[in-house]
Amino acid sequence: MTVNANRRSAMASNKVPVAPGRSPVTWWRSIAAPNFHVMVLGAMQAAVERVEMLDEPLWREAVAGDATAAAAMALLIDFRTVWPGKLDLVMTALVINACDGDAAACVVLSNVIRRVPGAGKREARIATSWLMRAFRPFADRHESLRG
């Protein structure tokens, strides 16, 4: 587990004012990338740390901060057969890794959110927010070179 994940777990609270009445593992569905702050990520980390997935060798690595493992699990999801709880857990682990600064995780998040059955304008906005987060460091670097 990364240092950031440990700090988030320690700061997690049961009273995170993000989506009252909704489980932290569902927040990826309705919250744009810039709105994932330390308290939110701590609650999400606490939720996934308590789960074991049988026959998923990448799960522990994904929860421990391995963005490649989380992205691989997300890309292998078959929306026709996936259990919604598994989808939420995998996507939550991916969000946590994306917020730790992994640009590839942000791109995978965007892609998967756009492919969720029934995705519409709201999901498109959320997906775009992840792309913006992925490419923000490049835009910032470009601006600093111009300045």
Number of C-alpha atoms within 10 A of each C-alpha: 12 13 9 16 21 14 14 22 21 14 15 19 15 10 10 14 10 16 13 9 7 9 12 24 23 18 19 23 17 13 18 18 24 12 11 18 12 17 21 25 28 25 22 27 25 22 18 21 14 8 12 11 11 7 7 9 11 17 21 19 15 24 28 21 21 21 25 17 23 30 26 16 20 23 14 9 15 11 13 7 7 11 11 11 11 14 18 20 25 24 26 27 33 30 28 30 28 25 21 16 14 18 21 17 30 28 20 24 29 23 18 17 21 20 15 14 10 7 12 12 9 14 21 15 18 22 25 21 19 26 21 18 20 23 14 13 13 11 12 11 11 11 10 9 8 7 6
